[in-house]
Amino acid sequence: MLKRIITAALIFSLFALPAFAHELTIKNVANSELEAGKPFALTVQSAHKFIVPEEVETLSRVKAGIIEDGKFIESKITGNDEKLWIDFSVTPKDLSGSFIVAAVKDGESWCVTNEGGKTGARKDLEAQGLKVLSATKNDKYAKAIFNTSKEDKNFAQVLGHPLEIIPVTNPADAKAGEYFDVKILLNGQPYTGPVWATYDGFVTEYENTYAYYTEAENGEAHVKITAPGLWGIRAYQGGLPGVEGDYDHLTVRAFLLFEVK
């Protein structure tokens, strides 16, 4: 009986761990002034609750910066153990239009073993004598849009992330009570699958709780905006092909962040 319980728990963990990994998001620092040619302070946050930081991601696996002329300009990042986030800043050249800030995490292999969860490649853990039941890699992508205007089209830039949420609706036009349309691409192809959305302050007590749920069909999704504030739209795809000896499956996660006034 005990063996059955242990086996059932391990089987559950094969599916539950990837689904409930921390989400990667971006938020500007309170009171940070947005001025052309001056640093704009931002954070990379990692948590199960939306914009409630829980841990500092491994710095060597995270990159963050601004998109300029279609290129990613990487910023210096610093771990903030007190605030439980990563600090960085970007310096927009001008504020004649919107600009995009992006953060990516190249995930480590996470393995379910006979001795519990372990970080490391399958082959390395097996070489240590462990029995690896499952090995998953979680890659994360986040982008935030700032300084939107009704005439601007920069908000719809495609960055080429393996899983990417691209706004169709201009965030400057977003209003509570109306739908916000997005296009979602998985490896450059239309994504079909679950989409979650929420706003800062909707729920701070409970993990993995969102204000809105829908499903993308052929790369299109429609989110009902229910309140002003900082919004995040999230998509997730698991079960992608792995790399032999390293991880069995790849999971990709994406967040789009923008303000609704």
N, C-alpha and C positions, 0 to 999 in steps of 0.2 A: 504493500500500500504506500509506504513512504517513497519507494522508488518511483511509483506512478506520479505522486505529487511533485517530486523533484523534476521528473521528466516534463510534466505539464508546465511547470514554472519556467523551465528552460525554453520550451517551445514558445510560450507566450512572450518571453523576452526577445526572441528572434524577431518578432514583429513589433513589439512595443517600443524597444529602444530607439530605432530609427525614427519612429513616428513622433516621439516626444523629446527629441534633441532640442537644445536651445535655439532660438531664432535670432538671426543677426539683423539689427536695425541701426539706423542713423538718426541722430537728433542734434540740433544746434544747442549750444550752451546758453542758458538763460542770460539775458542782458548783453549778449554778444552783438555788437553793432555791425550791420551789413553796409560796408562802404567800399567803393571801387578802389583797388590798389592796396587794401589793408586786410590783414588776416581776419578770417571769420572762424570763430572757434566752434568745433563740433565734437561729437562723441560717437564711437561705435559701441553699441550695447548688445549684450547677449543675455537672453532670458526666456522663460516660459510665459511670463506676463508681459503684455505689450508696454514697452517703454518703462519697465520697472527693472533696472539692471540687477543681475544676479552673479555674474562672474566676469573676470577679465579673460578674454580669449588669449590663446598662446600667440604672442606677438609675431613670432617668426612665421606664422601661418596666415597672417592677416595683412592685407594691403588696403589703403584708403587714399582717396584723392579726388581731384576735380577733373571733369571732362572739358578740355579746351580744344577747339578746332577738330573735334572728333577724336581726340587722343586722350588717354588717361595719364594725368600728371600726378605721380605718386607723392604723398605727403609723409613727413616724419610722424610716426605714431609713438605714443607713450602710455604705458599701463598706469592706471590710476586705481590702486588697491583700496583706497579709502572710499571712492565713489563706485567702485566695481564696474568701471568702463574703461575704454581706450580714448585718450585725448588726441586730437589732431586739429589742424586748421588748414584752410584753403584761402587763396587770395585771388578773387575774381578780377579779371582785367578791367572790365567795365560792367555796368548794370543796365545796359540798354535792353537786355532780354533776360530770360531765365537761364539758369545754369544747373547742371546735374553734378551731384557728388555721389561717388560710388565706393562701396566696400566689398571685399571678397575674402572668403576664408577657404584655403586649400585644406580640407579636412584630413585628419589622421584616421587610420584604420582602427575601428572599434570592434573588438571581438568578444563574443560570448563563449566562455570556456568552462571547463569543469571546476575552475576555481573562481568563477564570477567574471565580471566584465574587466577587460584588459585593453589598454591601448598598445597597438603594435601590429605589424604585418602578420598574417596567418603563418607564413613559413618561419618567422622568427620565434613566435610563441610556441609553435610545434617543436622547434629545435630545442626549446627549454623543457620539453616533456609534457606540455599542456595539451589537452584535447580541445580543439577549437570547433565549436558547433556552428558558429556563424561569424562572418567578418564583413563589416559594412563601412563604407567611407561616406561621410557627410560633407558635401561641398555647399557653401552658402554664398548668396549674392544679395546685396542690398543697394538700392539707389534712392536718393532723395532729390526732389526738385525744389529749387528756391527761386524767389524773385520772378514769379510768373506774371505775365501781362496778357491782356486779351488779344493783342496783335502778334504776340510771339509764337513761334513754331518750334523753338529749341526743345520744348518739353517732350516732344515725340521722338527724340533721337534713339536709335537702336544701338546698344553698346556691344552686342554680340555675346552676352553671357549665355551659358548653356541652357539656363532657364531664366527667362526675362519677361517682366511685365511692363508693357509699353502703354502709356495713356493715349487714348483716342480723344477723350474729352480733355480740353485745356483745363488744368487745375484752377486757373483764374476764373473760369466759368462755373466751377463746381458750387452747388448750393444745396443746403439741407432740403430734403423732400424730393430731390431729383436724382436721376441715375448718373453714375460715372462709368463710362465705357472704357474698357482696356482690351488690348491685344496681348496674347501670351504665346511665346514661342519656346519650344523645347528642341534644342539643337537645331534651331532655324526653321522648324516645322510647327504648324499649328498644334497647340496643346489642348487636350481634352481631359478634364479632371476637376478636382475640388479647388475652390477658391474661398478664402476667408478674408474678412475685412473688419476693422475696428478703428476706434479713435482713442487718443490719449485721455485717460481718465474714465473710460467706459467701465472697466472692472480692474481693480488693483488687488483684490483679495484672492482671486482664483486663477490658476494656471490654465493656459490653452483655452481661454474663453474669449469669444469674438462677438462683435455686434451684428455681424451679417455673414451668411453663408450662401454660396451659389455654386454652380458648376459651369466651367468653360466648355463650349461646344465649338469644335473646329477653330480654336484659337481666339474665341470671342467670349467675353464675360461682362456682366452688367451689375454694378454694385449700387445699392440704394444708399445715398448719403442721408444720415439721420440727425446729424448735429455738426456744428462748426468745430474746428480744431485740427490737430495733427492726425491725419489718417494714414493707415497702413493697409495695403492689400497684399495678401500672401498666397503663394502657390507652392506645391510640393509634388515631387515625383520620386518614387522609390523603385527598387527592383531593376535599375539599369545595369548593363553588363559590367562585371568587375575586371580585375587584373589578376591573373593566375598567380597564386602564391602570396598575394598582398591582401586583396579583399574580394569577396564573392559578388557583392552588389554595391552599386553606387546610388546614393540618394542626393538629389539636388533640391535646394530650397531657395526661394526668392521672395523679396519684399520690395514693394514700391511705396515710398513715403511722400506725402505732399500735404500742404495746408489748405483747409477749406475755411474761407472767411465768411 
